[in-house]
Structures are given as structure tokens and as C-alpha cells.
Amino acid sequence: MSNHDLQSMSVGIEEIYAFTGRPCGWIEVICGSMFSGKTEELIRRLRRAQIAKQKVEIFKPAIDVRYSSKHIVSHSKQRIPSRTVEKAGDILKFAGEAQVFGIDEAQFFDISLVEVAKILAVSGRRVIIAGLDKDYRGVPFEPIPQLLAEAEYITKAHAICMKCGNPANYTQRLSASHERVLLGAKDIYEARCRGCFEAPEL
């Protein structure tokens, strides 16, 4: 079967591997507002990979110490052991023989995370990344937009608007701080829908 035949068919990554016999890595991105279940979904996928006896490496940025420095932890307190790294490039140092990579809070890494994910995927690894796609202003939060452009699979998660109960796609900051990165949870953030979101005055 030629490459043209493959491209003309609606097939997934696993099917391409079956056709070509070559390892084929890919990138999955789970994005959305705060409290939308991104980390829960990341943990679910990683646990399934572990159940399948795949070699898994899990990473989080060193800046995120809200719940644990040694685990990825969701707002609902689900957790899974992880490795803390200062910068995206450090992930490659611990790649080893891992088949699946989990990366949480991607918005706290710089744009180099995109190249790291591409390197891993090209080498035949599965890369699962979770992060905020918009900041507290409702502005795209790098490097998620660039990762979305590279990803084979994308999951858009939604929270529940704390004002009206509709699906929420925005993160409302409740404090007056104008720092783009401000660690916190329900103490200073809540999920809002498009209609209830109030963009801050800068």
C-alpha cells in the first residue's frame, strides 16, 4: 500500500502502524479552563498505559507546588507520581526507554516544549499533554496553541460556570493581580462561561 493510499483513507495512528510496520508516535493535547478535568483525564490515560504494562514517564513544571512536588494532583485530589523539571528540555534527559510521556500544566513551560514533544513523537513515543489554553484574560496561553497545531489528537474539556451553570471555557481570576502566572485554585479562580466571563481591565 502506497503513502498516497494511506493519506486518502481515514485511519488513526494505530492503523498506520499496522499498515507500515514502523513505530509511529503521536501527540495528544487535553486543554480547557481551570476545573475542567484536564488533569483527571491525563491521569486516567496514564493509568491505562500503566495497566497495559507500558513504560511511562510523567512530568510537571517545578513552579507548580500547589498540592505536591512529587505527584500530579487534580483539583479533585486524584494523583499519580511524577517527576518535577525546571524546563522542558529536561524531559529529554529522563526519556530513557519510556513509551508514554505525560506532561501536566504545560502552560508553565516555555515554547521549547513544542520541540520536545515533536522529538519524542518522531522517535515513536506517545506524548500526552494537559494545560490551560487561555489565561485569566481570555488570551491564548502559549505553548498550548502551538501544541494544538502539532497534535494528532485534541480533547477540549469544559468546566461548569460558577455563575449560571452553563459549560465554562474561561478562567475568571478573582484577585486584582495582573501577573500572567499566579498559582492558585478555588481561592482565586473560578470557571466561567463566555457570557459570564469578565475580562480584567489592564
Contacts in CASP RR format, 6 or more apart in sequence:
PFRMAT RR
TARGET T0000
AUTHOR 0000-0000-0000
METHOD contacts of the structure
MODEL  1
MSNHDLQSMSVGIEEIYAFTGRPCGWIEVICGSMFSGKTEELIRRLRRAQ
IAKQKVEIFKPAIDVRYSSKHIVSHSKQRIPSRTVEKAGDILKFAGEAQV
FGIDEAQFFDISLVEVAKILAVSGRRVIIAGLDKDYRGVPFEPIPQLLAE
AEYITKAHAICMKCGNPANYTQRLSASHERVLLGAKDIYEARCRGCFEAP
EL
1 19 0 8 1.000
6 16 0 8 1.000
6 19 0 8 1.000
6 20 0 8 1.000
11 19 0 8 1.000
13 24 0 8 1.000
13 25 0 8 1.000
13 26 0 8 1.000
13 152 0 8 1.000
16 24 0 8 1.000
17 23 0 8 1.000
17 24 0 8 1.000
23 123 0 8 1.000
23 124 0 8 1.000
24 124 0 8 1.000
25 120 0 8 1.000
25 121 0 8 1.000
25 122 0 8 1.000
25 123 0 8 1.000
25 124 0 8 1.000
25 125 0 8 1.000
25 126 0 8 1.000
25 127 0 8 1.000
26 121 0 8 1.000
26 126 0 8 1.000
26 127 0 8 1.000
26 151 0 8 1.000
26 152 0 8 1.000
26 153 0 8 1.000
27 117 0 8 1.000
27 118 0 8 1.000
27 121 0 8 1.000
27 127 0 8 1.000
27 129 0 8 1.000
27 147 0 8 1.000
27 150 0 8 1.000
27 151 0 8 1.000
27 152 0 8 1.000
27 153 0 8 1.000
28 45 0 8 1.000
28 126 0 8 1.000
28 127 0 8 1.000
28 128 0 8 1.000
28 129 0 8 1.000
28 151 0 8 1.000
28 152 0 8 1.000
28 153 0 8 1.000
28 154 0 8 1.000
28 155 0 8 1.000
29 106 0 8 1.000
29 129 0 8 1.000
29 130 0 8 1.000
29 131 0 8 1.000
29 144 0 8 1.000
29 147 0 8 1.000
29 148 0 8 1.000
29 151 0 8 1.000
29 153 0 8 1.000
29 154 0 8 1.000
29 155 0 8 1.000
30 38 0 8 1.000
30 41 0 8 1.000
30 42 0 8 1.000
30 128 0 8 1.000
30 129 0 8 1.000
30 130 0 8 1.000
30 131 0 8 1.000
30 155 0 8 1.000
30 157 0 8 1.000
31 38 0 8 1.000
31 130 0 8 1.000
31 131 0 8 1.000
31 132 0 8 1.000
31 133 0 8 1.000
31 144 0 8 1.000
31 148 0 8 1.000
31 154 0 8 1.000
31 155 0 8 1.000
31 156 0 8 1.000
31 157 0 8 1.000
32 38 0 8 1.000
32 131 0 8 1.000
32 132 0 8 1.000
32 133 0 8 1.000
32 134 0 8 1.000
32 156 0 8 1.000
32 157 0 8 1.000
32 158 0 8 1.000
32 159 0 8 1.000
32 169 0 8 1.000
33 132 0 8 1.000
33 133 0 8 1.000
33 134 0 8 1.000
33 157 0 8 1.000
33 158 0 8 1.000
33 159 0 8 1.000
33 168 0 8 1.000
33 169 0 8 1.000
33 170 0 8 1.000
33 171 0 8 1.000
33 191 0 8 1.000
33 192 0 8 1.000
34 75 0 8 1.000
34 132 0 8 1.000
34 159 0 8 1.000
34 171 0 8 1.000
34 185 0 8 1.000
34 189 0 8 1.000
34 190 0 8 1.000
34 191 0 8 1.000
35 75 0 8 1.000
35 159 0 8 1.000
35 160 0 8 1.000
35 168 0 8 1.000
35 186 0 8 1.000
35 189 0 8 1.000
35 190 0 8 1.000
35 191 0 8 1.000
36 157 0 8 1.000
36 158 0 8 1.000
36 159 0 8 1.000
36 168 0 8 1.000
36 191 0 8 1.000
37 74 0 8 1.000
37 75 0 8 1.000
37 76 0 8 1.000
37 157 0 8 1.000
37 159 0 8 1.000
38 130 0 8 1.000
38 131 0 8 1.000
38 132 0 8 1.000
38 157 0 8 1.000
39 72 0 8 1.000
39 73 0 8 1.000
39 74 0 8 1.000
39 75 0 8 1.000
39 78 0 8 1.000
39 104 0 8 1.000
39 130 0 8 1.000
40 74 0 8 1.000
40 76 0 8 1.000
40 78 0 8 1.000
41 130 0 8 1.000
41 155 0 8 1.000
41 157 0 8 1.000
42 72 0 8 1.000
42 102 0 8 1.000
42 104 0 8 1.000
42 128 0 8 1.000
42 130 0 8 1.000
43 72 0 8 1.000
43 74 0 8 1.000
43 78 0 8 1.000
43 79 0 8 1.000
43 80 0 8 1.000
45 128 0 8 1.000
46 56 0 8 1.000
46 58 0 8 1.000
46 80 0 8 1.000
46 100 0 8 1.000
46 102 0 8 1.000
46 128 0 8 1.000
47 80 0 8 1.000
49 56 0 8 1.000
49 99 0 8 1.000
49 100 0 8 1.000
49 126 0 8 1.000
50 56 0 8 1.000
54 99 0 8 1.000
54 100 0 8 1.000
55 97 0 8 1.000
55 98 0 8 1.000
55 99 0 8 1.000
55 100 0 8 1.000
56 98 0 8 1.000
56 99 0 8 1.000
56 100 0 8 1.000
56 101 0 8 1.000
56 102 0 8 1.000
57 83 0 8 1.000
57 91 0 8 1.000
57 94 0 8 1.000
57 95 0 8 1.000
57 96 0 8 1.000
57 98 0 8 1.000
57 100 0 8 1.000
57 101 0 8 1.000
57 102 0 8 1.000
58 72 0 8 1.000
58 80 0 8 1.000
58 81 0 8 1.000
58 82 0 8 1.000
58 83 0 8 1.000
58 101 0 8 1.000
58 102 0 8 1.000
58 103 0 8 1.000
58 104 0 8 1.000
59 82 0 8 1.000
59 83 0 8 1.000
59 84 0 8 1.000
59 85 0 8 1.000
59 91 0 8 1.000
59 94 0 8 1.000
59 101 0 8 1.000
59 102 0 8 1.000
59 103 0 8 1.000
59 104 0 8 1.000
60 72 0 8 1.000
60 82 0 8 1.000
60 83 0 8 1.000
60 84 0 8 1.000
60 85 0 8 1.000
60 103 0 8 1.000
60 104 0 8 1.000
60 105 0 8 1.000
61 84 0 8 1.000
61 85 0 8 1.000
61 86 0 8 1.000
61 105 0 8 1.000
61 108 0 8 1.000
61 109 0 8 1.000
62 84 0 8 1.000
62 85 0 8 1.000
62 86 0 8 1.000
63 108 0 8 1.000
63 181 0 8 1.000
63 183 0 8 1.000
64 104 0 8 1.000
64 105 0 8 1.000
64 108 0 8 1.000
64 183 0 8 1.000
65 183 0 8 1.000
66 73 0 8 1.000
66 183 0 8 1.000
66 184 0 8 1.000
66 185 0 8 1.000
67 73 0 8 1.000
67 77 0 8 1.000
67 79 0 8 1.000
68 79 0 8 1.000
69 84 0 8 1.000
70 81 0 8 1.000
70 82 0 8 1.000
70 84 0 8 1.000
71 79 0 8 1.000
71 80 0 8 1.000
71 81 0 8 1.000
71 82 0 8 1.000
72 79 0 8 1.000
72 80 0 8 1.000
72 82 0 8 1.000
72 104 0 8 1.000
73 79 0 8 1.000
75 185 0 8 1.000
75 186 0 8 1.000
82 104 0 8 1.000
83 94 0 8 1.000
85 91 0 8 1.000
85 94 0 8 1.000
87 109 0 8 1.000
87 110 0 8 1.000
87 112 0 8 1.000
88 109 0 8 1.000
88 110 0 8 1.000
88 112 0 8 1.000
88 113 0 8 1.000
88 115 0 8 1.000
88 116 0 8 1.000
89 112 0 8 1.000
89 116 0 8 1.000
91 101 0 8 1.000
91 103 0 8 1.000
91 116 0 8 1.000
91 120 0 8 1.000
92 116 0 8 1.000
92 119 0 8 1.000
92 120 0 8 1.000
95 101 0 8 1.000
95 120 0 8 1.000
95 125 0 8 1.000
98 125 0 8 1.000
99 125 0 8 1.000
99 126 0 8 1.000
100 125 0 8 1.000
100 126 0 8 1.000
100 127 0 8 1.000
100 128 0 8 1.000
101 120 0 8 1.000
101 125 0 8 1.000
101 126 0 8 1.000
101 127 0 8 1.000
101 128 0 8 1.000
102 127 0 8 1.000
102 128 0 8 1.000
102 129 0 8 1.000
102 130 0 8 1.000
103 109 0 8 1.000
103 113 0 8 1.000
103 117 0 8 1.000
103 127 0 8 1.000
103 128 0 8 1.000
103 129 0 8 1.000
103 130 0 8 1.000
104 130 0 8 1.000
104 131 0 8 1.000
105 130 0 8 1.000
105 131 0 8 1.000
106 113 0 8 1.000
106 129 0 8 1.000
106 130 0 8 1.000
106 131 0 8 1.000
106 143 0 8 1.000
106 144 0 8 1.000
106 147 0 8 1.000
107 131 0 8 1.000
107 132 0 8 1.000
107 135 0 8 1.000
107 141 0 8 1.000
107 142 0 8 1.000
107 143 0 8 1.000
107 144 0 8 1.000
108 181 0 8 1.000
109 143 0 8 1.000
110 142 0 8 1.000
110 143 0 8 1.000
111 142 0 8 1.000
111 143 0 8 1.000
111 146 0 8 1.000
113 129 0 8 1.000
113 143 0 8 1.000
113 147 0 8 1.000
114 143 0 8 1.000
114 146 0 8 1.000
114 147 0 8 1.000
114 150 0 8 1.000
117 127 0 8 1.000
117 129 0 8 1.000
117 147 0 8 1.000
117 150 0 8 1.000
118 150 0 8 1.000
120 127 0 8 1.000
121 127 0 8 1.000
121 150 0 8 1.000
129 147 0 8 1.000
129 151 0 8 1.000
131 141 0 8 1.000
131 144 0 8 1.000
132 141 0 8 1.000
132 144 0 8 1.000
132 171 0 8 1.000
133 140 0 8 1.000
133 141 0 8 1.000
133 144 0 8 1.000
133 145 0 8 1.000
133 148 0 8 1.000
133 156 0 8 1.000
134 140 0 8 1.000
134 141 0 8 1.000
134 169 0 8 1.000
134 170 0 8 1.000
134 171 0 8 1.000
135 141 0 8 1.000
135 171 0 8 1.000
135 180 0 8 1.000
136 171 0 8 1.000
136 172 0 8 1.000
136 173 0 8 1.000
136 180 0 8 1.000
136 182 0 8 1.000
136 189 0 8 1.000
136 200 0 8 1.000
137 199 0 8 1.000
137 200 0 8 1.000
137 202 0 8 1.000
138 170 0 8 1.000
138 171 0 8 1.000
138 197 0 8 1.000
138 199 0 8 1.000
148 154 0 8 1.000
158 167 0 8 1.000
158 168 0 8 1.000
158 169 0 8 1.000
159 167 0 8 1.000
159 168 0 8 1.000
159 169 0 8 1.000
159 191 0 8 1.000
160 166 0 8 1.000
160 167 0 8 1.000
160 168 0 8 1.000
160 191 0 8 1.000
161 167 0 8 1.000
161 168 0 8 1.000
161 191 0 8 1.000
161 192 0 8 1.000
161 193 0 8 1.000
161 196 0 8 1.000
162 168 0 8 1.000
162 172 0 8 1.000
162 190 0 8 1.000
162 191 0 8 1.000
162 192 0 8 1.000
163 192 0 8 1.000
163 193 0 8 1.000
163 196 0 8 1.000
164 193 0 8 1.000
164 195 0 8 1.000
164 196 0 8 1.000
165 193 0 8 1.000
166 193 0 8 1.000
166 195 0 8 1.000
166 196 0 8 1.000
167 193 0 8 1.000
168 191 0 8 1.000
168 192 0 8 1.000
168 193 0 8 1.000
169 193 0 8 1.000
169 194 0 8 1.000
170 191 0 8 1.000
170 192 0 8 1.000
170 193 0 8 1.000
170 194 0 8 1.000
170 197 0 8 1.000
171 189 0 8 1.000
171 190 0 8 1.000
171 191 0 8 1.000
171 192 0 8 1.000
172 189 0 8 1.000
172 190 0 8 1.000
172 191 0 8 1.000
172 192 0 8 1.000
172 196 0 8 1.000
172 197 0 8 1.000
172 198 0 8 1.000
173 182 0 8 1.000
173 188 0 8 1.000
173 189 0 8 1.000
173 200 0 8 1.000
174 188 0 8 1.000
174 189 0 8 1.000
174 190 0 8 1.000
175 182 0 8 1.000
175 188 0 8 1.000
177 188 0 8 1.000
178 200 0 8 1.000
178 202 0 8 1.000
182 188 0 8 1.000
192 198 0 8 1.000
END
